[in-house]
């Protein structure tokens, strides 16, 4: 590596959704599954309530409201990751639209409009990889997204090798995985 590698990651919907898929599929599998099953069950309960209201001849507005809630919960179970990503994006600081990552010998320097932070490589709990990104996941569950498309000073293969060496972790491939509903 002749110069230090650096990259920039935009916190757009696609990056945040993929982060949710990666973390939900590899780090928090049981919690993700539980949340999706709960949403599906709530949708089924609300559908039963809508049907019972219809059989009883209740007001159509009440039946429609119960049906809409049932549809919402069913959609949340099926389209779980976009819903979660939307929620995360709503909670994010709007002034931080992305971060710059500079890979140094013993840490990564992450800079954004709010300031900068150093992340020592030994804080890496898991190293996850997809087609476009490398994810530095810490024990706390926090994940840093290293965008391979914006990489300067090296290739994606060199980035992976550098991170594996510095973190002492093998990158786990999570790309091209068939998506499941539950």
C-alpha positions in Angstrom: 0.0 0.0 0.0 1.9 3.0 -1.3 -0.4 5.6 0.3 -3.1 5.3 2.9 -6.4 3.9 1.8 -9.4 6.1 2.2 -13.1 6.0 1.2 -16.3 7.9 1.5 -19.6 6.5 2.4 -22.9 8.4 1.8 -25.7 7.6 4.3 -28.3 7.2 1.7 -31.3 4.8 1.9 -29.5 2.0 -0.1 -26.5 2.0 2.3 -28.6 2.1 5.4 -30.9 -0.6 4.2 -28.0 -2.9 3.3 -26.5 -2.2 6.7 -29.8 -3.3 8.3 -29.8 -6.5 6.1 -26.2 -7.3 7.0 -26.6 -6.7 10.7 -30.1 -8.3 10.9 -28.9 -11.4 8.9 -25.6 -11.9 10.6 -25.5 -10.3 14.0 -29.1 -10.0 15.3 -30.7 -12.9 13.6 -33.0 -14.0 16.4 -34.1 -10.5 17.3 -34.8 -9.8 13.6 -36.7 -13.1 13.2 -38.7 -12.4 16.4 -39.6 -8.9 15.2 -40.8 -10.1 11.8 -42.8 -13.0 13.3 -44.4 -10.6 15.8 -45.4 -8.2 13.0 -46.9 -11.1 11.0 -48.8 -12.3 14.0 -50.1 -8.8 14.7 -51.2 -8.6 11.1 -53.0 -11.9 11.4 -54.8 -10.9 14.6 -55.9 -7.6 13.1 -57.2 -9.4 10.0 -59.2 -11.7 12.2 -60.6 -8.7 14.1 -61.5 -7.1 10.7 -63.3 -10.3 9.6 -65.2 -10.6 12.9 -66.2 -6.9 12.7 -67.5 -7.5 9.1 -69.5 -10.6 10.2 -71.0 -8.6 13.1 -72.0 -5.9 10.6 -70.0 -3.2 12.3 -69.4 0.2 10.7 -67.3 0.0 7.5 -64.9 2.6 8.8 -64.0 0.3 11.8 -63.6 -2.7 9.5 -61.4 -0.6 7.1 -59.2 0.7 10.0 -58.6 -2.9 11.3 -57.9 -4.0 7.7 -55.4 -1.2 7.2 -53.6 -2.0 10.4 -53.5 -5.7 9.4 -52.0 -4.7 6.0 -49.4 -2.4 7.7 -48.2 -5.2 10.0 -48.1 -7.7 7.1 -46.1 -5.3 5.0 -43.7 -4.6 7.9 -43.0 -8.3 8.2 -42.5 -8.8 4.4 -40.6 -5.6 3.8 -38.8 -5.5 7.2 -35.5 -4.1 6.2 -36.8 -1.1 4.2 -39.1 -0.3 7.2 -36.2 -0.5 9.6 -33.9 1.6 7.4 -36.6 4.2 7.0 -36.9 4.4 10.8 -33.1 4.6 11.2 -32.9 7.4 8.6 -35.6 9.4 10.4 -33.6 9.2 13.6 -30.3 10.2 12.0 -28.8 13.6 12.3 -29.8 15.3 9.0 -26.5 17.2 8.9 -24.5 14.0 8.6 -25.0 12.8 5.1 -21.8 10.7 5.0 -18.4 10.0 6.4 -14.9 9.9 5.2 -12.7 7.0 6.4 -8.9 7.1 6.5 -7.2 3.8 7.3 -4.1 4.3 9.4 -1.7 1.8 10.9 -3.6 1.2 14.1 -7.0 2.8 13.7 -9.5 4.2 11.3 -10.2 7.9 11.4 -13.9 8.6 10.6 -14.7 12.2 9.8 -18.1 13.8 9.1 -19.6 17.3 9.5 -20.1 16.8 13.2 -16.4 15.9 13.9 -14.1 12.9 13.8 -13.5 9.7 15.8 -10.8 7.1 15.9 -11.7 3.4 15.8 -8.9 1.1 16.8 -8.9 -2.1 14.6 -9.0 -4.3 17.8 -12.5 -2.9 18.4 -13.7 -5.0 15.4 -16.0 -7.8 16.6 -16.9 -9.0 13.1 -15.9 -8.0 9.6 -18.7 -8.5 7.0 -18.6 -8.0 3.3 -21.1 -7.6 0.4 -20.5 -6.7 -3.2 -20.3 -2.9 -2.6 -19.3 -2.6 1.1 -17.1 -3.8 3.9 -18.7 -3.6 7.4 -16.7 -3.1 10.6 -19.0 -4.3 13.3 -18.2 -3.6 16.9 -19.4 -5.6 20.0 -21.8 -2.8 20.8 -23.6 -3.5 17.5 -22.5 -0.3 15.9 -21.4 -0.8 12.3 -19.2 1.3 10.1 -19.8 1.1 6.3 -16.6 1.2 4.1 -17.9 1.8 0.6 -15.7 -0.1 -1.9 -16.9 2.0 -4.9 -15.4 5.2 -3.4 -12.1 3.6 -2.4 -8.9 5.6 -3.0 -5.3 4.3 -2.6 -6.1 0.6 -3.2 -8.4 -2.0 -4.6 -11.3 -3.7 -2.8 -9.2 -6.8 -2.5 -6.4 -4.8 -0.8 -9.0 -3.2 1.5 -10.3 -6.6 2.5 -6.7 -7.9 3.1 -5.8 -4.8 5.1 -8.8 -5.0 7.3 -8.5 -8.8 7.8 -4.9 -8.3 8.9 -5.5 -5.3 11.1 -8.7 -6.6 12.7 -7.5 -10.2 13.1 -10.8 -11.3 11.6 -11.7 -13.1 8.4 -14.2 -11.1 6.3 -17.5 -13.0 6.2 -19.1 -12.9 2.8 -22.8 -11.9 2.9 -23.3 -10.8 -0.7 -25.5 -12.5 -3.3 -27.5 -14.1 -0.6 -31.1 -15.1 -1.4 -33.4 -13.0 0.7 -35.9 -14.8 2.9 -39.2 -13.5 4.3 -38.6 -14.7 7.9 
